[in-house]
Amino acid sequence: MTTAHIVMAGIVLLILELLYLLVASRGRSGTYKLAAGVAAAASLLLVWGNLAVGFIGSEDNPMNLLYGAVLAVGFIGAVLAKLQPLGMARAMFAAAATQFAVPFIALLIKQPELTMGVLWVIVLNTIFAGLWVLSGWLFRRAGVIGSDLSSHQQSAYPR
């Protein structure tokens, strides 16, 4: 590992930690914070794996740049959701769909032979999509629990 890789890893960790703190500070429930943690871990593993070895071929394969779309979809979705739990759930589900689509888009662009390597990339992407789905499910749960609590509080304390 070169010095440039170590510096890049440090920058990625710092950015993800700051984003996690921003998102987690918006939610009061432990479920919301866990959802943010799963999303941050998925982002970290995605960036780290791509920089270290690459998911499609080697780290130098330009098809690996397609994974930037996964992070962009999650980030733009979070901004549009204003970090509200149900909107965050939709953003994470969209990131999962994007993650799952990347190897198939790469196959359409490059059209390589179908080998065990290609199948392993699809399996790896399915696992990563599962992390995004887990995060989305947790955000959804945090939103449903939060709305249940607010409706109970309103009915318990009439104006």
C-alpha positions as CSV (number, residue, x, y, z in Angstrom):
1,M,0.0,0.0,0.0
2,T,1.5,3.3,-1.0
3,T,1.4,6.6,0.9
4,A,-1.3,7.9,-1.5
5,H,-3.5,5.0,-0.7
6,I,-3.1,5.6,3.0
7,V,-3.9,9.3,2.6
8,M,-6.9,8.5,0.4
9,A,-8.2,6.0,3.0
10,G,-7.8,8.6,5.8
11,I,-9.8,11.2,3.7
12,V,-12.5,8.7,3.0
13,L,-12.8,7.7,6.7
14,L,-13.0,11.4,7.7
15,I,-15.7,12.3,5.2
16,L,-17.8,9.3,6.1
17,E,-17.4,9.9,9.8
18,L,-18.6,13.5,9.3
19,L,-21.5,12.4,7.1
20,Y,-22.5,9.8,9.7
21,L,-22.4,12.4,12.5
22,L,-24.5,14.8,10.4
23,V,-27.1,12.1,9.6
24,A,-27.2,10.4,13.0
25,S,-27.6,13.7,14.8
26,R,-30.9,14.3,12.9
27,G,-32.4,11.1,14.4
28,R,-33.4,10.6,17.9
29,S,-34.0,6.9,17.8
30,G,-31.4,4.2,18.0
31,T,-32.9,2.6,14.9
32,Y,-32.3,5.7,12.9
33,K,-28.7,5.9,14.1
34,L,-28.2,2.2,13.3
35,A,-29.6,2.8,9.8
36,A,-27.1,5.6,9.3
37,G,-24.3,3.4,10.6
38,V,-25.2,0.7,8.1
39,A,-25.3,3.2,5.2
40,A,-21.9,4.6,6.3
41,A,-20.4,1.2,6.6
42,A,-21.7,0.2,3.1
43,S,-20.3,3.4,1.7
44,L,-17.0,2.9,3.3
45,L,-16.7,-0.7,2.2
46,L,-17.7,0.2,-1.3
47,V,-15.1,3.0,-1.7
48,W,-12.4,1.0,0.1
49,G,-12.9,-2.1,-1.9
50,N,-13.0,-0.2,-5.1
51,L,-9.8,1.7,-4.3
52,A,-8.0,-1.3,-3.0
53,V,-8.7,-4.1,-5.5
54,G,-11.7,-3.0,-7.6
55,F,-14.9,-5.0,-7.9
56,I,-15.0,-5.3,-11.6
57,G,-11.5,-6.6,-12.7
58,S,-8.7,-4.6,-11.1
59,E,-8.9,-1.2,-9.4
60,D,-7.7,0.3,-12.7
61,N,-10.8,-0.9,-14.6
62,P,-12.9,2.1,-15.6
63,M,-16.1,0.1,-15.1
64,N,-15.5,0.5,-11.4
65,L,-16.3,4.2,-11.8
66,L,-20.0,3.1,-12.2
67,Y,-20.1,2.5,-8.4
68,G,-19.9,6.3,-8.0
69,A,-23.5,6.3,-9.2
70,V,-24.5,4.2,-6.1
71,L,-23.0,6.8,-3.8
72,A,-24.5,9.7,-5.8
73,V,-28.0,8.1,-5.7
74,G,-27.8,7.7,-1.9
75,F,-26.4,11.2,-1.3
76,I,-28.8,13.0,-3.6
77,G,-31.7,10.9,-2.2
78,A,-30.7,11.9,1.3
79,V,-30.5,15.6,0.4
80,L,-34.0,15.4,-1.3
81,A,-35.3,13.5,1.8
82,K,-33.9,16.2,4.1
83,L,-32.7,13.3,6.2
84,Q,-36.2,12.4,7.2
85,P,-36.5,8.6,7.9
86,L,-39.1,7.6,5.3
87,G,-37.3,9.6,2.6
88,M,-34.0,8.2,3.7
89,A,-35.5,4.7,3.3
90,R,-36.4,5.4,-0.3
91,A,-32.9,6.8,-0.9
92,M,-31.3,3.6,0.5
93,F,-33.6,1.4,-1.6
94,A,-32.7,3.4,-4.7
95,A,-29.0,2.9,-3.8
96,A,-29.6,-0.8,-3.5
97,A,-31.2,-1.0,-6.9
98,T,-28.3,1.0,-8.4
99,Q,-25.8,-1.2,-6.7
100,F,-27.5,-4.3,-8.0
101,A,-27.6,-2.8,-11.5
102,V,-23.9,-1.9,-11.8
103,P,-22.5,-5.2,-12.9
104,F,-25.3,-5.7,-15.5
105,I,-24.7,-2.2,-16.9
106,A,-21.0,-3.1,-17.1
107,L,-21.8,-6.3,-18.9
108,L,-23.9,-4.3,-21.4
109,I,-21.0,-1.9,-22.0
110,K,-18.1,-4.4,-22.1
111,Q,-19.9,-7.6,-23.1
112,P,-17.3,-10.0,-21.7
113,E,-17.7,-13.8,-21.5
114,L,-19.8,-15.1,-18.7
115,T,-17.2,-16.6,-16.3
116,M,-17.0,-17.4,-12.6
117,G,-15.4,-14.0,-12.1
118,V,-18.5,-12.3,-13.5
119,L,-20.7,-14.4,-11.3
120,W,-18.7,-13.5,-8.2
121,V,-19.1,-9.8,-9.0
122,I,-22.9,-10.3,-9.2
123,V,-22.9,-12.1,-5.9
124,L,-20.7,-9.4,-4.3
125,N,-23.1,-6.7,-5.6
126,T,-26.1,-8.6,-4.3
127,I,-24.5,-8.6,-0.8
128,F,-23.8,-4.9,-1.0
129,A,-27.3,-4.3,-2.2
130,G,-28.5,-6.2,0.9
131,L,-26.6,-3.7,3.1
132,W,-28.4,-0.8,1.4
133,V,-31.7,-2.6,1.8
134,L,-31.0,-3.3,5.5
135,S,-30.3,0.4,5.9
136,G,-33.5,1.4,4.1
137,W,-35.5,-1.1,6.2
138,L,-34.1,0.4,9.4
139,F,-34.8,4.0,8.2
140,R,-38.3,2.9,7.3
141,R,-38.8,1.3,10.7
142,A,-37.4,4.5,12.4
143,G,-40.0,6.5,10.4
144,V,-42.9,4.3,11.3
145,I,-42.0,4.1,14.9
146,G,-41.5,7.9,15.0
147,S,-44.9,8.5,13.4
148,D,-46.6,6.1,15.8
149,L,-45.0,7.9,18.8
150,S,-46.1,11.4,17.5
151,S,-49.6,10.2,16.9
152,H,-49.8,8.7,20.4
153,Q,-48.4,11.9,21.9
154,Q,-51.0,14.0,20.0
155,S,-53.9,11.9,21.2
156,A,-52.7,11.8,24.8
157,Y,-52.4,15.5,25.0
158,P,-55.3,17.3,23.3
159,R,-55.0,21.0,22.6
